[in-house]
Amino acid sequence: MTEQSNTSGQRWQVALSWLVLILFVAGVEYWIGWKSVLEPWLAFSWAQGLIALALLVLSYALRAWRMYDYFPQFLTGRWLQTWRLMLIHNALNNLLPARTGEISFPVLMKRYFNVAYAHSVSALLWFRALDLHAILTFAVFPLLIATRLRVIAWPLLLVWMLLPILVYVLRNRIEISLAGKDGKFSEVMQQALYGLPDSWGAFWRSWAMTWANWLVKLVTLAWLLGQFVPDASGNLLLTSVVTGELTSVLPIHAPGGFGTYEAGVLAPLSRIIEVKQAAMGAVNLHLFVLGSSLVGAVIGWMIPLKDRQNV
């Protein structure tokens, strides 16, 4: 009975996500018109587009490097395959509805490198925890310095930045406290703790590569959004991009994240910028993100499954 209800719930989620996509496409056409939305691309130079695309692909390479460093026993000498996996996984994660693309990571890790599902899922949970911590830093700090809390913004930021270190130091105690406990939260936490790196060196490298990836990606997207919304300040552009990226953690969203991503970008942007102009910028930014992930997937499919040096 439980399995049937879970399956029914999943079907409703998928159906709802497709409905959101249909409503989004129709809503944009009715409110603004897709021709008007896409018109700014006519003034966008190829050089700007290629630079932005190259920087986003670089951020994907940094993610692949993080994974390559995390699994040395499986991936050493197989960098091209690692990058192929990351590019394909990133595209599936961006395009498939309701975060179903995440499933591709353990599946591809098993297929390409024979990594056990439990091991790859635990690593993925650790990576996602680092990603969420980094992107929330970009989201929270601008809000702190723009309110009455700005006096304590830096101390709070320091405490927040120390959180991953604290979790790593206390990992054994946390594991003991969770041992034997039932519940979804306890299960996820135990699996995430299992995915923690084995050494301090590996911990610092994964953390550093996470920050490098997000710095490149968010600054690039903020600059790109500024090309469509030139009147916005750099702080506003960065905050809007961050809130857009945060929508990826939602349990339900349309294929490609259409609708939810734009809503995330619009939330801060429309408070300063005229709503239609902000909406056009949000849609075009999202189209570029999806387009870059598709280009990355094509590059990934072109990479041979076996590195030539290992053949």
BAPA-685712 format. One record per atom (N, C-alpha, C, CB): x, y, z; residue in one letter. Coordinates in steps of 0.001 Angstrom, whole numbers, plus 500000, padded with zeros to 6 digits. Glycine has a CB too. Layout:
XYZA/...
This chain:
500831498794500000M/500000500000500000M/500862501251500000M/499062500009501211M/501939501186500818T/502861502337500899T/503559502572499575T/503905502119502004T/504002501478498924E/504686501603497636E/503752502202496590E/505206500232497162E/502467501774496613Q/501506502295495652Q/501274503788495868Q/500185501533495755Q/501177504210497136S/500959505630497426S/502167506457497037S/500644505835498905S/503381505907497256N/504595506625496857N/504670506783495347N/505838505897497367N/504336505695494624T/504352505760493166T/503324506762492657T/504085504378492565T/502130506740493267S/501086507687492875S/501530509120493135S/499782507393493629S/502193509334494284G/502686510674494611G/503727511153493620G/503270510694496007G/504616510253493211Q/505643510607492234Q/505013510957490884Q/506646509452492070Q/503990510218490499R/503321510510489229R/502658511878489265R/502282509432488909R/502042512196490402W/501412513504490535W/502453514618490480W/500619513585491845W/503629514384491073Q/504691515384491032Q/505150515634489599Q/505874514940491897Q/505353514548488851V/505794514685487459V/504721515390486632V/506120513298486849V/503456514985486822A/502358515615486073A/502252517099486404A/501023514912486380A/502407517425487694L/502338518823488111L/503488519627487531L/502346518926489631L/504677519017487469S/505833519734486929S/505650520059485448S/507105518911487129S/505063519111484689W/504798519375483273W/503710520429483098W/504392518085482559W/502747520435483992L/501699521450483946L/502286522841484182L/500610521146484988L/503241522923485121V/503916524198485388V/504629524688484130V/504924524052486556V/505285523777483404L/505982524153482177L/505013524707481138L/506734522950481604L/503892524023480937I/502901524475479950I/502364525851480316I/501740523467479845I/502024526026481589L/501500527310482047L/502542528410481914L/501033527206483495L/503817528071482153F/504892529057482037F/505036529547480598F/506218528460482525F/505098528608479651V/505248528970478237V/504066529824477776V/505366527700477359V/502867529410478141A/501669530161477739A/501615531515478430A/500399529361478058A/502019531558479703G/501980532799480457G/502935533847479912G/502296532531481893G/504149533423479537V/505124534355478971V/504627534914477647V/506481533666478778V/504042534055476831E/503519534498475538E/502382535507475727E/503028533291474715E/501509535247476682Y/500364536125476915Y/500797537466477520Y/499350535436477836Y/501716537413478469W/502086538613479226W/503072539506478476W/502681538216480559W/504108538883477881I/505159539660477217I/505267539329475734I/506497539414477894I/505190538048475419G/505409537591474051G/506830537079473903G/505134538722473040G/506978535850473416W/508313535260473310W/509203536031472331W/508205533800472873W/508612536635471326K/509404537424470388K/510076538593471092K/508528537932469243K/509347539270471960S/509894540390472718S/510937539916473735S/508767541147473431S/510682538755474332V/511618538211475324V/512968537905474692V/511042536943475969V/512956537309473507L/514196536866472854L/514887537973472059L/513900535705471935L/514221539091471865E/514782540171471049E/516127540698471550E/513808541302470990E/516372540812472869P/517667541320473336P/518870540517472855P/517675541353474823P/518661539267472474W/519783538464471990W/520347539006470673W/519344537013471809W/519554539769469949L/520026540330468677L/521158541333468901L/518867541006467927L/521156541962470083A/522205542937470401A/523341542320471203A/521616544103471171A/523270541019471410F/524279540319472219F/525385539813471302F/523641539134473021F/526618540193471569S/527729539824470678S/528137538375470881S/528936540742470913S/528675537791469821W/529165536417469900W/530304536299470905W/529627535935468522W/531149537317470971A/532279537277471901A/531793537189473346A/533170538516471716A/530789538010473697Q/530232537957475043Q/529645536579475350Q/529162539031475212Q/528900536057474388G/528284534754474585G/529305533645474756G/527386534434473432G/530344533664473951L/531369532619474034L/532156532707475338L/532323532719472846L/532427533937475803I/533133534097477077I/532296533555478229I/533476535576477323I/531013533917478246A/530116533429479298A/529994531908479248A/528725534075479162A/529883531361478031L/529775529914477874L/531046529221478364L/529505529551476404L/532199529771477999A/533475529180478417A/533614529187479939A/534651529939477778A/533157530256480586L/533259530345482042L/532325529338482720L/532932531773482514L/531130529148482179L/530225528156482757L/530771526739482565L/528828528276482126L/531339526473481399V/531950525162481172V/533137524971482121V/532407525015479690V/533863526057482414L/534950525991483392L/534404525608484768L/535697527343483466L/533258526170485141S/532666525806486437S/532307524326486471S/531414526660486720S/531852523769485330Y/531562522338485276Y/532855521526485418Y/530844521982483953Y/533942522041484849A/535227521353484973A/535698521346486430A/536285522024484071A/535443522423487155L/535808522473488570L/535003521447489369L/535583523889489136L/533738521271489021R/532938520233489677R/533508518850489389R/531471520308489216R/533896518634488133A/534480517349487768A/535797517119488511A/534705517276486251A/536586518164488671W/537849518063489404W/537590517671490856W/538624519396489340W/536552518266491461R/536198517916492836R/535874516428492951R/535003518757493314R/535122515916491996M/534773514504492000M/535994513642491720M/533682514221490975M/536839514064490782Y/538060513326490432Y/538969513192491645Y/538811514027489281Y/539060514257492434D/539908514245493619D/539301513405494735D/540146515663494108D/537974513323494788Y/537290512607495864Y/537402511087495697Y/535818513018495912Y/537444510591494455F/537480509152494176F/538803508749493506F/536289508753493279F/539946508994494135P/541223508679493460P/541389507197493153P/542386509139494314P/540828506331493999Q/540993504889493788Q/540242504395492563Q/540524504128495007Q/539240505171492110F/538456504768490948F/538750505613489705F/536987504850491276F/539100506887489904L/539142507824488789L/540532508258488350L/538373509014489141L/541548507950489114T/542894508380488742T/543246507916487330T/543923507844489748T/543713508870486504G/544055508568485126G/542866508523484189G/544762507279485068G/541686508873484691R/540467508803483872R/539727510136483927R/539540507651484354R/540483511211483758W/539916512557483868W/538847512826482814W/541014513592483752W/539094512426481582L/538129512702480521L/536789512013480785L/538688512255479172L/536849510780481271Q/535612510085481612Q/534895510793482764Q/535904508620481984Q/535667511293483724T/535086512014484854T/534367513264484370T/536171512385485879T/535007513992483478W/534397515222482948W/533156514885482120W/535419516013482085W/533237513795481360R/532074513347480582R/530887513090481508R/532414512065479775R/531133512353482584L/530059512045483523L/529459513320484109L/530576511142484644L/530318514262484518M/529824515481485143M/528999516318484171M/530985516302485678M/529437516417482931L/528704517208481941L/527330516613481655L/529506517309480647L/527265515300481531I/525990514642481256I/525075514731482475I/526214513167480858I/525633514481483639H/524839514567484873H/524296515978485082H/525686514147486086H/525101516987484809N/524669518374484978N/523493518693484046N/525843519340484710N/523584518236482795A/522499518494481848A/521210517796482279A/522899518034480441A/521313516535482672L/520122515805483119L/519520516450484358L/520465514339483407L/520379516907485250N/519906517540486482N/519180518845486188N/521075517795487433N/519648519585485187N/519012520851484823N/517717520656484043N/519968521690484010N/517638519600483260L/516524519456482324L/515380518597482834L/517022518881481055L/515683517567483614L/514624516665484061L/513828517285485204L/515215515318484498L/512538516946485305P/511692517560486337P/511921516973487718P/510241517409485970P/511606517783488743A/511528517328490137A/512815516682490636A/510396516350490288A/513960517182490187R/515277516716490636R/515561515257490303R/515398516909492114R/514821514671489367T/515054513282489006T/516409513098488339T/513952512786488091T/517005514180487844G/518317514072487216G/519409513671488175G/518679515360486577G/519191513878489487E/520202513492490477E/520458511987490443E/519763513920491887E/519437511214490061I/519572509753490027I/520658509338489048I/518236509093489645I/520911510171488040S/521893509798487022S/523300509702487591S/521871510799485886S/523590510423488681F/524958510396489208F/525371509005489690F/525092511391490349F/524636508382490629P/525055507030491026P/524974506010489900P/524214506558492174P/524002506195488990V/523869505254487874V/525102505330486965V/522579505549487061V/525515506552486624L/526683506715485755L/527972506336486466L/526774508149485258L/528079506612487754M/529270506209488510M/529418504693488513M/529200506736489954M/528300504001488626K/528334502534488594K/528707502039487209K/526977501948489015K/528140502675486181R/528373502228484812R/529797502511484353R/527390502896483873R/530292503707484635Y/531605504105484138Y/532761503569484989Y/531683505607484072Y/532581503606486318F/533712503346487210F/533462502223488206F/534056504593487955F/532281501582488126N/531940500476489023N/531987500891490494N/532885499305488788N/531539502120490778V/531457502602492153V/530107502183492726V/531644504157492226V/530109501623493925A/528870501169494556A/527895502326494724A/529162500523495917A/526612502033494587Y/525592503077494692Y/525663503805496030Y/524205502478494505Y/525836503055497121A/525871503674498451A/527021504668498561A/526000502598499543A/528159504325497975H/529334505199498032H/529107506481497233H/530575504463497503H/528596506356496014S/528396507537495172S/527277508427495700S/528087507117493743S/526201507826496249V/525112508626496813V/525596509415498022V/523926507727497207V/526411508797498867S/526956509490500031S/527847510650499603S/527743508517500916S/528668510431498579A/529514511504498067A/528667512639497500A/530469510968496993A/527592512276496783L/526710513293496210L/526055514131497307L/525633512636495334L/525650513506498400L/525058514246499520L/526071515214500118L/524547513274500604L/527332514788500227W/528377515664500741W/528605516848499801W/529682514882500938W/528672516571498509F/528852517649497530F/527691518639497588F/528979517070496109F/526472518122497680R/525301519004497712R/525262519828498999R/524010518182497575R/525727519244500101A/525795520007501354A/526777521164501215A/526210519092502533A/527932520899500599L/528909521965500360L/528350523024499419L/530203521385499782L/527665522580498356D/527074523521497402D/526053524425498090D/526410522762496240D/525188523821498890L/524149524594499560L/524762525579500550L/523166523661500279L/525789525142501266H/526446526031502223H/527060527224501505H/527524525275503016H/527722526977500383A/528377528061499649A/527359529046499082A/529237527493498518A/526307528534498453I/525350529432497810I/524522530192498839I/524430528646496879I/524246529579500002L/523533530305501056L/524379531444501620L/523131529348502181L/525683531278501576T/526565532363502014T/526380533583501128T/528037531911501998T/526313533350499823F/526084534449498881F/524692535046499054F/526268533965497441F/523736534246499511A/522366534738499668A/522186535520500960A/521387533580499631A/522759535021502043V/522512535598503364V/523317536868503606V/522831534583504437V/524565536883503198F/525421538025503534F/524909539348502958F/526824537771503035F/524508539406501685P/523959540679501176P/522720541138501937P/523615540542499703P/521901540168502402L/520720540537503168L/521095541103504533L/519805539335503336L/522138540541505139L/522567541018506452L/523077542456506389L/523654540106507013L/523895542739505384I/524494544075505329I/523490545126504855I/525712544069504404I/522325544684504363A/521306545637503910A/520235545881504975A/520650545131502627A/520393545275506167T/519411545429507239T/520107545955508489T/518694544083507536T/519346546035509580R/519904546491510847R/520908545502511436R/518791546736511837R/520919544295510881L/521851543277511365L/523253543443510797L/521331541903511024L/523482544497510005R/524783544654509360R/525927544783510372R/524762545870508453R/525628545228511579V/526662545368512607V/527261544009512972V/526081546043513861V/526396542985512955I/526899541646513311I/527036540750512080I/525964540980514333I/526990541339510897A/527043540541509662A/528338539744509563A/526901541447508438A/529470540393509813W/530751539704509677W/530932538597510716W/531887540702509793W/530615538841512014P/530698537725512974P/529802536544512609P/530331538212514357P/528566536842512156L/527665535766511752L/528213535014510547L/526279536322511435L/528799535753509621L/529386535110508444L/530537534201508851L/529873536164507435L/531345534640509808L/532471533820510279L/531967532516510901L/533322534605511307L/530929532618511744V/530356531417512360V/529794530481511293V/529251531798513369V/529095531067510319W/528520530266509237W/529608529566508427W/527668531147508318W/530709530262508159M/531786529679507373M/532483528540508121M/532798530753507002M/532462528603509442L/533116527561510242L/532257526313510389L/533460528100511614L/531003526377509955L/530079525260510161L/530566523954509530L/528723525613509598L/531017523926508257P/531510522655507702P/532692522089508484P/531914522846506250P/533562522957508965I/534709522496509752I/534228521862511050I/535679523664510049I/533237522500511683L/532694521974512935L/532065520600512714L/531656522947513524L/531311520461511623V/530696519164511314V/531762518105511101V/529799519267510068V/532842518461510417Y/533906517482510149Y/534618517085511439Y/534923518053509139Y/534856518049512326V/535516517755513595V/534649516840514458V/535831519056514350V/533346517089514447L/532424516355515323L/531754515171514625L/531360517294515848L/532253514777513466R/531569513764512662R/531382512445513410R/532342513516511385R/532398512020514175N/532272510750514899N/531201510823515979N/533611510363515524N/531154511943516697R/530137512099517741R/528736512163517144R/530409513360518568R/528620512838516000I/527311512933515347I/526854511554514879I/527364513915514152I/527779510770514330E/527443509426513881E/526963508565515045E/528648508773513204E/527630508687516192I/527237507907517369I/525848508318517847I/528265508085518506I/525571509630517833S/524268510115518301S/523132509686517380S/524286511632518418S/523447509470516079L/522414509075515114L/522273507565514985L/522722509667513759L/523235506826515504A/523229505371515354A/521971504760515955A/524468504762516009A/521316503906515179G/520139503200515657G/518850503979515590G/520358502783517028G/518903505231515192K/517690506042515131K/516989505856513783K/518023507531515363K/515673505801513821D/514869505653512612D/514456507035512099D/513617504771512886D/513888507052510904G/513413508309510331G/514233508722509129G/513443509406511370G/513582509445508209K/514226509860506971K/515400510799507230K/513217510532506058K/515219511760508143F/516281512719508425F/517525512019508946F/515805513761509433F/517328511103509910S/518461510372510470S/519163509539509403S/517998509474511615S/518387508917508534E/518958508093507457E/519802508939506491E/517830507375506680E/519260510093506089V/519988510968505169V/521255511510505824V/519091512130504707V/521158511903507084M/522321512433507790M/523422511393507918M/521919512931509166M/523052510162508245Q/524054509106508366Q/524733508837507030Q/523415507823508896Q/523944508847505968Q/524522508609504645Q/525422509766504234Q/523415508403503601Q/525032511003504580A/525859512169504262A/527166512126505040A/525101513470504571A/527104511726506303L/528327511634507110L/529254510555506566L/527984511340508581L/528674509489506032Y/529484508437505424Y/530246508960504213Y/528604507256505019Y/529703509992503573G/530348510556502391G/531413511590502689G/529329511163501520G/531659511908503971L/532695512885504299L/534068512371503874L/532684513198505808L/534957513270503448P/536305512852503040P/537054512144504165P/537108514059502573P/538037511335503766D/538785510535504746D/539890511310505442D/539379509333504073D/540284512449504899S/541402513192505484S/541118514690505425S/542726512862504750S/541863515439506252W/541713516889506248W/542116517484504903W/542546517509507365W/543142516894504279G/543563517392502968G/542450517295501947G/544774516626502476G/541786516117501911A/540670515921500977A/539511516853501318A/540194514453501000A/539284517078502618F/538223517992503043F/538481519394502519F/538107518013504572F/539688519928502734W/539997521300502301W/539927521428500788W/541387521720502794W/540375520399500066R/540355520480498603R/538917520499498076R/541128519295497989R/538049519642498615S/536664519615498146S/535962520918498464S/535906518447498770S/536270521498499616W/535655522774499996W/536152523903499096W/535957523100501472W/537456523929498853A/538027524976498001A/537497524897496579A/539545524878497989A/537369523686496041M/536873523539494678M/535393523879494583M/537113522125494181M/534651523660495668T/533246524066495701T/533126525582495591T/532568523569496993T/533923526293496364W/533881527752496326W/534369528301494989W/534719528327497456W/535397527678494431A/535892528124493125A/534818527962492062A/537155527342492727A/534115526820492095N/533040526558491139N/531944527607491244N/532454525166491364N/531475527883492471W/530366528814492636W/530761530258492381W/529800528689494015W/531988530617492707L/532447531968492401L/532424532215490900L/533858532196492954L/532966531264490141V/532991531401488684V/531576531445488131V/533778530246488043V/530731530529488577K/529378530432488021K/528529531644488375K/528697529167488518K/528495532032489641L/527610533111490062L/528046534468489519L/527546533164491570L/529342534723489517V/529829535994488965V/529537536064487469V/531347536160489225V/529717534949486769T/529418534904485329T/527937535162485081T/529825533540484729T/527068534500485841L/525628534668485639L/525174536071486027L/524851533624486448L/525775536642487072A/525422538011487461A/525805538988486357A/526115538401488785A/526984538799485788W/527413539655484668W/526468539487483480W/528871539318484244W/526092538243483186L/525208537967482055L/523832538600482276L/525068536446481840L/523297538477483488L/522005539084483794L/522073540598483636L/521561538716485218L/523233541177483976G/523408542617483828G/523356543087482387G/524705543030484432G/523632542197481436Q/523539542562480024Q/522082542755479604Q/524205541488479149Q/521171542061480295F/519744542178479985F/519039543196480884F/519070540819480123F/519617543438482070V/519038544396483015V/520145545369483425V/518418543666484277V/520528546287482542P/521704547136482781P/521554548121483936P/522019547898481544P/520335548382484392D/520132549374485447D/520304548805486856D/518759549972485317D/520490547516486981A/520609546887488297A/522045546970488811A/520152545420488234A/522180547091490123S/523510547127490742S/524105545727490785S/523439547723492168S/525418545672490980G/526090544378491038G/525590543521492184G/527578544573491164G/525338544136493335N/524842543393494493N/523463542803494220N/524789544301495725N/522600543586493567L/521255543108493237L/521313541975492220L/520393544258492696L/522178542111491220L/522311541072490205L/522784539762490830L/523283541517489106L/523781539851491710L/524312538646492354L/523257537993493240L/525561538984493182L/522538538811494006T/521486538272494873T/520397537594494050T/520876539386495737T/520013538178492925S/518972537606492070S/519412536276491478S/518607538580490951S/520658536208491054V/521179534952490506V/521199533872491587V/522600535158489924V/521602534244492779V/521664533279493882V/520279532729494209V/522278533930495130V/519282533605494322T/517930533123494625T/517374532254493492T/516990534309494882T/517775532550492262G/517385531690491154G/517996530305491272G/517788532318489840G/519275530256491610E/519959528971491767E/519407528181492949E/521458529190491945E/518978528881493992L/518450528194495173L/517158527450494879L/518218529186496290L/516440527843493831T/515192527148493514T/515446525704493076T/514434527901492416T/516703525374492763S/517016524007492335S/516818522995493461S/518449523934491826S/516756523463494714V/516570522536495827V/515097522241496087V/517209523097497083V/514198522911495376L/512778522658495559L/512428521232495135L/511946523674494763L/511547520562495875P/511198519176495535P/510403519049494237P/510407518563496661P/509687520116493845I/508869520070492628I/509206521267491751I/507350520054492972I/509594521009490536H/509706522080489547H/509576521488488161H/511046522843489692H/509283522339487222A/509024521891485857A/510299521385485197A/508417523023485028A/510161520631484091P/511343520247483318P/512163521482482955P/510932519480482040P/513436521427483233G/514294522574482979G/514224523624484073G/513932523195481673G/513348523430485059G/513201524421486119G/512468525676485688G/514538524796486639G/511767525612484543F/511050526787484053F/509975527204485053F/510420526503482671F/509885528489485251G/508904529033486176G/509488529279487547G/507728528110486285G/510002528234488176T/510568528391489514T/511885529165489478T/510784527024490160T/512729528880488481Y/514003529596488374Y/513750531081488141Y/514868529011487230Y/512850531383487221E/512534532783486932E/511947533482488158E/511555532877485755E/511102532773488898A/510518533355490109A/511602533675491132A/509478532399490721A/512597532791491226G/513698533033492145G/514502534269491769G/514605531829492191G/514779534426490490V/515527535602490019V/514703536871490209V/515919535440488532V/513412536771489946L/512532537937490030L/512320538434491454L/511203537612489420L/512369537541492425A/512030537901493807A/512765539155494283A/512349536742494737A/514101539227494178P/514784540464494562P/514847541491493429P/516184540146495028P/514963541006492183L/515193541922491063L/514014542845490823L/515488541142489804L/512792542317490937S/511604543112490625S/511297544178491679S/510414542202490474S/512004544149492804R/511787545177493821R/512413546516493402R/512370544719495170R/513365546440492485I/514058547651492022I/513789547911490545I/515569547530492263I/513761546853489745I/513636546959488289I/512183546725487877I/514576545943487577I/511748547406486820E/510399547224486282E/510163545734485993E/510197548079484987E/508981545243486382V/508725543807486432V/508926543127485078V/507318543555486923V/508413543720483996K/508548543071482689K/509995542994482244K/507732543811481645K/510759544052482487Q/512170544020482116Q/512916542981482948Q/512808545409482297Q/512587542930484236A/513213541938485103A/512852540522484659A/512792542160486560A/511591540317484276A/511149538992483826A/511863538582482551A/509634538977483601A/512035539508481622M/512750539202480386M/514194538813480682M/512708540401479426M/514820539535481614G/516192539198481991G/516274537827482632G/516753540242482938G/515302537511483497A/515300536217484180A/515123535071483185A/514186536174485238A/514206535223482242V/513964534173481254V/515199533962480376V/512743534526480381V/515800535041479914N/516969534914479045N/518169534338479781N/517331536263478457N/518325534717481038L/519395534123481841L/519197532622481955L/519448534761483240L/517974532211482244H/517681530788482398H/517896530029481093H/516247530595482884H/517493530624479982L/517713529980478681L/519196529771478420L/517096530818477553L/520016530737478820F/521457530589478618F/522018529476479498F/522180531912478915F/521546529391480746V/522004528331481643V/521675526966481063V/521371528483483034V/520444526802480591L/520043525524480005L/520803525244478710L/518535525511479740L/520979526296477897G/521730526119476655G/523162525696476908G/521715527395475849G/523800526296477911S/525187525940478226S/525287524508478731S/525762526902479269S/524273524067479495S/524300522680479978S/524107521697478822S/523209522459481048S/523300522087477817L/523141521235476632L/524431521168475821L/521997521754475750L/525104522311475672V/526395522325474986V/527384521434475737V/526942523776474870V/527367521540477070G/528232520687477877G/527933519216477671G/528091521034479337G/526636518866477580A/526260517471477363A/526765516965476015A/524741517311477446A/526686517809474987V/527199517427473665V/528702517186473732V/526878518519472615V/529416518080474425I/530860517886474610I/531111516568475333I/531483519069475405I/530285516293476360G/530453515059477115G/530258513820476262G/529495515029478267G/529218513820475411W/528967512660474564W/530081512444473553W/527646512814473844W/530800513522473208M/531897513403472252M/533162512829472881M/532200514753471648M/533236512858474197I/534403512302474884I/534274510782474905I/534533512873476339I/535304510060474489P/535217508589474472P/535086508030475882P/536451507983473783P/534432506876475982L/534230506265477287L/535543505810477910L/533280505093477171L/536541505549477086K/537844505166477599K/538871506192477189K/538244503775477103K/539663506666478163D/540753507574477835D/541758506830476971D/541428508137479120D/542248507519475965R/543181506890475020R/544441506371475730R/543575507892473919R/544859507105476789Q/546095506723477459Q/545941505395478211Q/546530507826478423Q/544649505000478482N/544436503764479221N/544061502594478306N/543356503971480261N/543916502865477025V/543525501799476097V/544716500903475800V/542959502388474788V/
